[in-house]
């Protein structure tokens, strides 16, 4: 794994932030802190709710992966590879994306999947020294990522 030089121009960047419904769930879980500790003290309940919310928010935000493509490298989450080792690239939506994450998944594939993002991109790896056959990554813009990695204009979503 190589790190991109600071001077490499970024041609694609995406941060896989949690969706709004994830934050609604976090608020609901935090609210449970009030219900659990209210019989003891309302203040303790409110403090627990704030603490739980802050803890989960920090965990979500610090674990949010980035997809970044430069002229020389591709980074998906913690994985980095030189673009010369990128083979075919395909984007999937709907049932096809679900199948890629499930029944069609190779156990040796590198995964950077977020449950709140439906579409995925499959990036074949051609490095013979790497046992990983492909990367499978969640993305909100699969057509654009495929276009950047293949050099072809984006195809419309199906």
N, CA and C of each residue as an Amber inpcrd file, in Angstrom:
protein
   474
   0.8410000  -1.1780000   0.0000000   0.0000000   0.0000000   0.0000000
   0.8820000   1.2350000   0.0000000   0.5620000   2.1340000  -0.8990000
   1.3320000   3.3630000  -1.0160000   0.4700000   4.5530000  -0.6370000
   1.1110000   5.5590000  -0.1310000   0.4090000   6.7910000   0.2130000
   0.6150000   7.7710000  -0.9320000  -0.4620000   8.4470000  -1.3250000
  -0.3830000   9.3870000  -2.4340000   0.4980000  10.5710000  -2.0600000
   1.3440000  11.0170000  -2.9890000   2.1390000  12.1970000  -2.6970000
   1.2410000  13.4070000  -2.4990000   1.7020000  14.3250000  -1.6900000
   0.9020000  15.5110000  -1.3730000   0.5700000  16.3230000  -2.6160000
   1.4100000  16.2190000  -3.6640000   1.2130000  17.0240000  -4.8620000
   0.2370000  16.3840000  -5.8520000  -0.1830000  15.1230000  -5.6190000
  -1.0860000  14.4470000  -6.5410000  -2.4580000  15.1260000  -6.5250000
  -2.9550000  15.4170000  -7.7160000  -4.2430000  16.0880000  -7.8370000
  -5.3760000  15.1010000  -7.5710000  -6.2990000  15.4790000  -6.7210000
  -7.4570000  14.6430000  -6.4200000  -8.4780000  14.8350000  -7.5370000
  -8.8810000  13.7230000  -8.1740000  -9.8530000  13.7930000  -9.2580000
 -11.2410000  13.3490000  -8.8160000 -11.3230000  12.6980000  -7.6530000
 -12.6140000  12.2880000  -7.0940000 -12.4500000  12.1520000  -5.5810000
 -13.4250000  12.6490000  -4.8460000 -13.3960000  12.5240000  -3.3910000
 -14.8320000  12.4150000  -2.8800000 -15.0310000  11.4850000  -1.9570000
 -16.3510000  11.3030000  -1.3710000 -16.1750000  10.8120000   0.0600000
 -16.8830000  11.4170000   0.9670000 -16.8910000  10.9880000   2.3680000
 -18.2280000  10.2830000   2.5910000 -18.2160000   9.1040000   3.1670000
 -19.4240000   8.2930000   3.3340000 -20.1260000   8.6180000   4.6540000
 -20.6070000   9.8650000   4.7620000 -21.2660000  10.3480000   5.9820000
 -22.5310000   9.5620000   6.2760000 -22.8860000   9.4180000   7.5470000
 -24.1510000   8.7700000   7.9140000 -25.3480000   9.5680000   7.3920000
 -26.4010000   8.8440000   7.0230000 -27.6430000   9.4710000   6.5640000
 -28.4040000  10.0970000   7.7240000 -29.4260000  10.8670000   7.3960000
 -30.2600000  11.5270000   8.3990000 -30.9110000  10.4960000   9.3180000
 -31.3890000   9.3880000   8.7580000 -32.0810000   8.4070000   9.6020000
 -31.1450000   7.7850000  10.6350000 -29.8530000   7.7300000  10.3590000
 -28.9040000   7.2270000  11.3510000 -28.8900000   8.1730000  12.5580000
 -28.9130000   9.4790000  12.2900000 -28.9050000  10.4560000  13.3770000
 -30.2030000  10.4080000  14.1790000 -31.3140000  10.1000000  13.5110000
 -32.5870000   9.9480000  14.2220000 -32.5090000   8.7520000  15.1780000
 -31.9030000   7.6670000  14.7150000 -31.7130000   6.4920000  15.5670000
 -30.8070000   6.8430000  16.7520000 -29.7470000   7.6090000  16.4920000
 -28.8190000   8.0050000  17.5680000 -29.5600000   8.8380000  18.6150000
 -30.4050000   9.7570000  18.1750000 -31.1910000  10.5630000  19.1170000
 -32.1310000   9.6580000  19.9200000 -32.7500000   8.6700000  19.2630000
 -33.6400000   7.7390000  19.9640000 -32.9030000   6.9230000  21.0140000
 -31.7220000   6.4290000  20.6490000 -30.9240000   5.6570000  21.6130000
 -30.5100000   6.5500000  22.7800000 -30.1170000   7.7720000  22.4570000
 -29.7280000   8.7100000  23.5160000 -30.8900000   9.0010000  24.4500000
 -32.0800000   9.1260000  23.8830000 -33.2700000   9.3720000  24.6960000
 -33.5480000   8.2490000  25.6770000 -33.0970000   7.0480000  25.3290000
 -33.2780000   5.9210000  26.2510000 -32.5220000   6.1620000  27.5580000
 -31.4410000   6.9250000  27.4840000 -30.6990000   7.2720000  28.6920000
 -31.5570000   8.0300000  29.6830000 -32.4390000   8.8710000  29.1790000
 -33.3540000   9.6110000  30.0570000 -34.3180000   8.6400000  30.7270000
 -34.8870000   7.7520000  29.9230000 -35.8700000   6.8080000  30.4710000
 -35.2610000   5.8760000  31.5050000 -34.0200000   5.4590000  31.2670000
 -33.3770000   4.5140000  32.1820000 -33.0420000   5.1740000  33.5180000
 -32.5380000   6.4160000  33.4510000 -32.0770000   7.0640000  34.6800000
 -33.0680000   8.0450000  35.2990000 -34.1980000   8.2900000  34.6490000
 -35.1910000   9.2230000  35.1950000 -35.6960000   8.8100000  36.5750000
 -35.9060000   7.5260000  36.8470000 -36.3580000   7.1680000  38.2040000
 -35.3480000   7.5500000  39.2920000 -34.0850000   7.6160000  38.9180000
 -33.0570000   8.0080000  39.8840000 -32.9940000   9.5290000  39.9820000
 -32.8560000  10.1640000  38.8140000 -32.7600000  11.6250000  38.7680000
 -32.9280000  12.0790000  37.3230000 -33.7550000  13.0920000  37.1120000
 -33.9310000  13.6290000  35.7550000 -32.6190000  14.2240000  35.2410000
 -31.8750000  14.8700000  36.1090000 -30.5930000  15.4310000  35.7120000
 -29.6630000  14.3220000  35.2190000 -29.6140000  13.2200000  35.9490000
 -28.7750000  12.0840000  35.5290000 -29.2480000  11.5470000  34.1840000
 -30.5560000  11.5130000  33.9680000 -31.1090000  11.0590000  32.6950000
 -30.6900000  11.9510000  31.5400000 -30.7970000  13.2700000  31.7430000
 -30.4030000  14.2090000  30.6880000 -28.8960000  14.1350000  30.4240000
 -28.1170000  14.0430000  31.4790000 -26.6610000  13.9360000  31.3050000
 -26.2900000  12.6410000  30.5820000 -26.9630000  11.5500000  30.8980000
 -26.7160000  10.2820000  30.2210000 -27.0790000  10.3920000  28.7370000
 -28.2010000  11.0300000  28.4400000 -28.6310000  11.1840000  27.0450000
 -27.6010000  11.9830000  26.2550000 -27.1300000  13.0760000  26.8170000
 -26.1120000  13.8880000  26.1350000 -24.8200000  13.0950000  25.9760000
 -24.4210000  12.3920000  27.0200000 -23.1940000  11.5970000  26.9490000
 -23.2780000  10.4910000  25.9100000 -24.4100000   9.7940000  25.8880000
 -24.6010000   8.7170000  24.9080000 -24.5800000   9.2970000  23.4920000
 -25.2850000  10.4160000  23.2820000 -25.3040000  11.0400000  21.9580000
 -23.8940000  11.4320000  21.5210000 -23.1510000  12.0880000  22.3970000
 -21.7930000  12.5150000  22.0500000 -20.8870000  11.3270000  21.7450000
 -20.9890000  10.2810000  22.5310000 -20.1650000   9.0950000  22.3140000
 -20.4550000   8.4660000  20.9520000 -21.7300000   8.2430000  20.6580000
 -22.0890000   7.6270000  19.3760000 -21.7250000   8.5460000  18.2140000
 -21.9680000   9.8550000  18.3590000 -21.6390000  10.8010000  17.2920000
 -20.1430000  10.8010000  17.0050000 -19.3370000  10.8140000  18.0420000
 -17.8850000  10.7950000  17.8500000 -17.4530000   9.5010000  17.1510000
 -18.0190000   8.3740000  17.5770000 -17.6830000   7.0990000  16.9380000
 -18.0950000   7.0820000  15.4680000 -19.2850000   7.5760000  15.1640000
 -19.7420000   7.6080000  13.7700000 -18.8640000   8.5160000  12.9090000
 -18.5650000   9.6920000  13.4230000 -17.8070000  10.6630000  12.6270000
 -16.3480000  10.2550000  12.4350000 -15.7470000   9.6720000  13.4540000
 -14.3400000   9.2760000  13.3130000 -14.1790000   8.0030000  12.4970000
 -15.2380000   7.2100000  12.3670000 -15.1360000   5.9830000  11.5770000
 -15.6780000   6.1490000  10.1570000 -16.0370000   7.3570000   9.7710000
 -16.5590000   7.6060000   8.4310000 -15.4250000   7.5240000   7.4070000
 -15.5140000   6.5590000   6.4820000 -14.4360000   6.4050000   5.5010000
 -14.5310000   7.4040000   4.3560000 -13.4250000   7.5270000   3.6460000
 -13.3310000   8.4160000   2.4900000 -12.9220000   7.5820000   1.2740000
 -13.4920000   7.9490000   0.1360000 -13.0410000   7.4140000  -1.1490000
 -12.3400000   8.5690000  -1.8430000 -11.0960000   8.3380000  -2.2300000
 -10.3310000   9.4010000  -2.8820000  -9.5170000   8.8170000  -4.0310000
  -9.6670000   9.4310000  -5.1820000  -8.9340000   8.9980000  -6.3670000
  -8.0530000  10.1540000  -6.8180000  -6.7510000   9.8720000  -6.9580000
  -5.8320000  10.8520000  -7.5340000  -5.4030000  10.3210000  -8.8900000
  -4.5210000  11.0380000  -9.5220000  -4.0240000  10.5970000 -10.8240000
  -3.2290000   9.2990000 -10.6980000  -2.6740000   9.0220000  -9.4990000
  -1.8010000   7.8640000  -9.3110000  -2.3590000   6.7820000  -8.3960000
  -3.2530000   7.1220000  -7.4710000  -3.6980000   6.1670000  -6.4610000
  -5.2140000   6.1700000  -6.2770000  -5.6800000   5.0930000  -5.6620000
  -7.0820000   4.9790000  -5.2490000  -7.0580000   4.6330000  -3.7650000
  -7.8180000   5.3770000  -2.9810000  -7.9520000   5.0900000  -1.5590000
  -9.4250000   4.8830000  -1.2580000  -9.7160000   3.7480000  -0.6230000
 -11.0730000   3.4450000  -0.1800000 -10.9620000   3.0500000   1.2840000
 -11.4550000   3.9050000   2.1560000 -11.2900000   3.6520000   3.5880000
  -9.8120000   3.6560000   3.9310000  -9.3390000   2.5830000   4.5640000
  -7.9270000   2.4870000   4.9440000  -7.0420000   1.8940000   3.8490000
  -7.6530000   1.3620000   2.8010000  -6.8840000   0.7010000   1.7410000
  -6.4620000   1.6900000   0.6630000  -5.2400000   1.5020000   0.1850000
  -4.6450000   2.3430000  -0.8490000  -4.0280000   1.4440000  -1.9030000
  -4.1550000   1.8200000  -3.1590000  -3.4960000   1.0570000  -4.2180000
  -3.1660000   1.9970000  -5.3700000  -2.1100000   1.6740000  -6.0760000
  -1.7630000   2.4510000  -7.2620000  -2.7890000   2.1670000  -8.3500000
  -3.1170000   3.1780000  -9.1300000  -4.1370000   3.0260000 -10.1680000
  -3.7250000   2.0290000 -11.2400000  -2.4380000   1.7920000 -11.4050000
  -2.0140000   0.8360000 -12.4370000  -2.4590000  -0.5850000 -12.0900000
  -2.8300000  -0.8360000 -10.8240000  -3.3140000  -2.1500000 -10.4150000
  -4.8410000  -2.2480000 -10.4010000  -5.5280000  -1.2210000 -10.8950000
  -6.9870000  -1.2320000 -10.9620000  -7.4000000  -1.8250000 -12.3030000
  -8.1930000  -2.8930000 -12.2310000  -8.7060000  -3.5400000 -13.4400000
 -10.0600000  -2.9630000 -13.8110000 -10.9920000  -3.8480000 -14.1200000
 -12.3270000  -3.3840000 -14.4970000 -13.0570000  -2.8260000 -13.2710000
 -13.9640000  -1.9140000 -13.5430000 -14.7190000  -1.2470000 -12.4810000
 -16.1890000  -1.2400000 -12.8930000 -17.0610000  -1.6780000 -11.9640000
 -18.4890000  -1.7160000 -12.2360000 -19.2570000  -1.1040000 -11.0800000
 -20.3160000  -0.3760000 -11.4070000 -21.1970000   0.1770000 -10.3930000
 -22.4960000  -0.6050000 -10.3370000 -23.0780000  -0.7190000  -9.1560000
 -24.3130000  -1.4750000  -8.9750000 -25.2760000  -0.6880000  -8.0900000
 -26.5510000  -0.7900000  -8.4260000 -27.6200000  -0.1850000  -7.6280000
 -28.7150000  -1.2300000  -7.3880000 -29.5610000  -0.9700000  -6.4200000
 -30.7440000  -1.8030000  -6.1810000 -30.4180000  -3.2520000  -5.8630000
 -31.1580000  -4.1710000  -6.5080000 -30.9910000  -5.6030000  -6.2550000
 -29.6010000  -6.0910000  -6.6470000 -29.0220000  -5.5080000  -7.7010000
 -27.6670000  -5.9040000  -8.1070000 -26.6520000  -5.5530000  -7.0090000
 -26.8140000  -4.3980000  -6.3900000 -25.9130000  -4.0040000  -5.3000000
 -26.0830000  -4.9360000  -4.1090000 -27.3200000  -5.2950000  -3.8080000
 -27.5870000  -6.2220000  -2.7100000 -26.9250000  -7.5700000  -2.9780000
 -27.0220000  -8.0500000  -4.2130000 -26.3890000  -9.3310000  -4.5720000
 -24.8720000  -9.2450000  -4.4600000 -24.2860000  -8.1260000  -4.8390000
 -22.8340000  -7.9610000  -4.7360000 -22.3830000  -8.0030000  -3.2800000
 -23.1950000  -7.4670000  -2.3940000 -22.8690000  -7.4820000  -0.9610000
 -23.2020000  -8.8190000  -0.3150000 -23.9330000  -9.6800000  -1.0100000
 -24.4070000 -10.9240000  -0.4170000 -24.0020000 -12.1590000  -1.2000000
 -24.9100000 -12.6470000  -2.0380000 -24.7110000 -13.9390000  -2.7040000
 -23.5510000 -13.9620000  -3.6870000 -23.1860000 -12.8440000  -4.2660000
 -22.0680000 -12.8020000  -5.2240000 -20.7440000 -12.3780000  -4.5950000
 -20.7210000 -12.2050000  -3.2890000 -19.5330000 -11.7030000  -2.6090000
 -18.4440000 -12.7620000  -2.5080000 -17.2250000 -12.3860000  -2.8420000
 -16.0580000 -13.2500000  -2.6660000 -15.5130000 -12.9890000  -1.2660000
 -15.2480000 -14.0380000  -0.5230000 -14.7810000 -13.9020000   0.8540000
 -13.4310000 -13.2190000   0.9950000 -12.6570000 -13.1350000  -0.0820000
 -11.3460000 -12.4860000  -0.0280000 -11.4020000 -11.0060000  -0.4190000
 -12.5670000 -10.5320000  -0.8090000 -12.6960000  -9.1400000  -1.2440000
 -12.5040000  -8.1780000  -0.0820000 -11.9500000  -6.9970000  -0.3860000
 -11.8570000  -5.9190000   0.6010000 -13.1920000  -5.1780000   0.5760000
 -13.7880000  -4.9980000   1.7460000 -15.0890000  -4.3380000   1.8330000
 -14.9930000  -3.0170000   2.5780000 -15.6170000  -2.0110000   1.9980000
 -15.8160000  -0.7360000   2.6770000 -17.2940000  -0.3970000   2.4610000
 -18.1220000  -1.0510000   3.2450000 -19.5670000  -0.9960000   3.0640000
 -20.2010000  -0.2220000   4.2180000 -21.1510000   0.6150000   3.8900000
 -21.9480000   1.3050000   4.8870000 -23.4080000   0.9800000   4.6040000
 -24.1100000   0.4560000   5.5960000 -25.4840000   0.0030000   5.4230000
 -26.4530000   1.0950000   5.0100000 -26.1240000   2.3280000   5.2600000
 -27.0220000   3.4330000   4.9230000 -26.7830000   3.9610000   3.5070000
 -25.8680000   3.3290000   2.7610000 -25.6150000   3.7260000   1.3720000
 -25.8490000   2.4980000   0.5030000 -26.8640000   2.5420000  -0.3590000
 -27.2570000   1.3830000  -1.1620000 -26.3170000   1.0140000  -2.2900000
 -25.9510000   1.9590000  -3.1590000 -25.1170000   1.6010000  -4.3130000
 -23.6970000   1.1940000  -3.9020000 -23.0910000   0.3300000  -4.7240000
 -21.7090000  -0.0920000  -4.5080000 -20.9470000  -0.0550000  -5.8250000
 -19.6210000   0.0050000  -5.6970000 -18.7320000  -0.0860000  -6.8550000
 -17.7680000  -1.2350000  -6.5980000 -17.5940000  -2.0610000  -7.6110000
 -16.6690000  -3.1980000  -7.5520000 -15.4370000  -2.8320000  -8.3720000
 -14.2790000  -2.8210000  -7.7020000 -13.0160000  -2.4440000  -8.3420000
 -12.1130000  -3.6710000  -8.3620000 -11.9010000  -4.2490000  -9.5520000
 -11.0210000  -5.4110000  -9.6750000  -9.5770000  -4.9990000  -9.4480000
  -8.8360000  -5.8330000  -8.7160000  -7.4290000  -5.5840000  -8.4070000
  -6.5710000  -6.5470000  -9.2350000  -5.6230000  -5.9990000  -9.9980000
  -4.7980000  -6.8230000 -10.8970000  -3.3940000  -7.0860000 -10.3670000
  -3.0900000  -6.6160000  -9.1760000  -1.7690000  -6.8480000  -8.5800000
  -1.6420000  -8.3340000  -8.2290000  -0.7070000  -9.0280000  -8.8810000
  -0.5430000 -10.4700000  -8.6760000  -0.0360000 -10.8170000  -7.2800000
   0.5820000  -9.8660000  -6.5870000   1.0760000 -10.1290000  -5.2330000
   0.0050000  -9.9020000  -4.1740000  -1.1500000  -9.4010000  -4.5700000
  -2.2570000  -9.1230000  -3.6540000  -3.3150000 -10.2140000  -3.8100000
  -3.6420000 -10.8920000  -2.7270000  -4.6530000 -11.9640000  -2.7810000
  -6.0750000 -11.4190000  -2.9200000  -6.2460000 -10.1390000  -2.6970000
  -7.5770000  -9.5310000  -2.7710000  -8.0150000  -9.4460000  -4.2300000
  -9.1000000 -10.1370000  -4.6100000  -9.5270000 -10.1080000  -6.0100000
 -10.1560000  -8.7750000  -6.4220000 -10.8560000  -8.1480000  -5.4750000
 -11.5010000  -6.8670000  -5.7850000 -11.8620000  -6.1540000  -4.4960000
 -12.1530000  -4.8540000  -4.6670000 -12.6680000  -4.0480000  -3.5720000
 -14.1450000  -3.8110000  -3.8520000 -14.9510000  -3.8230000  -2.8210000
 -16.3620000  -3.4920000  -2.9400000 -16.6210000  -2.3460000  -1.9750000
 -17.0540000  -1.2200000  -2.5270000 -17.2050000  -0.0140000  -1.7130000
 -18.5710000   0.6260000  -1.9160000 -19.1770000   1.0350000  -0.8220000
 -20.4000000   1.8300000  -0.9020000 -20.0470000   3.1950000  -1.4750000
 -20.9530000   3.7450000  -2.2660000 -20.7800000   5.0890000  -2.8040000
 -22.1500000   5.6510000  -3.1710000 -22.3130000   6.9340000  -2.9840000
 -23.5710000   7.5670000  -3.3750000 -23.5650000   7.9280000  -4.8570000
 -22.3950000   7.9090000  -5.4870000 -22.2740000   8.3070000  -6.8990000
 -21.5020000   7.2410000  -7.6900000 -22.0870000   6.0440000  -7.8430000
 -21.3450000   4.9690000  -8.5070000 -20.9810000   5.2780000  -9.9620000
 -21.8740000   5.9280000 -10.6870000 -21.5900000   6.2210000 -12.0930000
 -20.3930000   7.1630000 -12.2290000 -20.3160000   8.1590000 -11.3660000
 -19.2030000   9.1050000 -11.4240000 -17.8830000   8.4320000 -11.0320000
 -17.8970000   7.6030000  -9.9860000 -16.6780000   6.9110000  -9.5680000
 -16.1950000   5.9590000 -10.6580000 -17.1140000   5.2160000 -11.2780000
 -16.7430000   4.3240000 -12.3830000 -16.1450000   5.1320000 -13.5250000
 -16.7500000   6.2650000 -13.8520000 -16.2460000   7.1030000 -14.9500000
 -14.8360000   7.6080000 -14.6560000 -14.5890000   8.0240000 -13.4270000
 -13.2600000   8.5290000 -13.0590000 -12.2190000   7.4180000 -13.1530000
 -12.5600000   6.2300000 -12.6830000 -11.5900000   5.1300000 -12.6750000
 -11.3650000   4.5010000 -14.0490000 -12.3620000   4.5900000 -14.9250000
 -12.2260000   3.9880000 -16.2550000 -11.8790000   4.9940000 -17.3400000
 -12.0680000   6.2750000 -17.0540000 -11.8000000   7.3020000 -18.0660000
 -12.9180000   7.4430000 -19.0800000 -14.0700000   6.8100000 -18.8180000
 -15.2200000   6.9140000 -19.7060000 -16.2260000   7.8890000 -19.1190000
 -17.0430000   8.5220000 -19.9710000 -18.0780000   9.4260000 -19.4400000
 -19.0710000   8.6610000 -18.5790000 -19.6560000   9.3260000 -17.5750000
 -20.6060000   8.6410000 -16.6770000 -21.8260000   8.1240000 -17.4430000
 -22.2760000   6.9230000 -17.0830000 -23.5080000   6.3540000 -17.6290000
 -24.6350000   6.7760000 -16.7110000 -25.8320000   6.9500000 -17.2670000
 -26.9610000   7.3330000 -16.4260000 -27.3560000   6.1630000 -15.5400000
 -27.9160000   6.5180000 -14.3600000 -28.3540000   5.4800000 -13.4100000
 -29.5000000   4.7060000 -13.9850000 -29.5100000   3.3910000 -13.7600000
 -30.6060000   2.5540000 -14.2670000 -31.6190000   2.2870000 -13.1940000
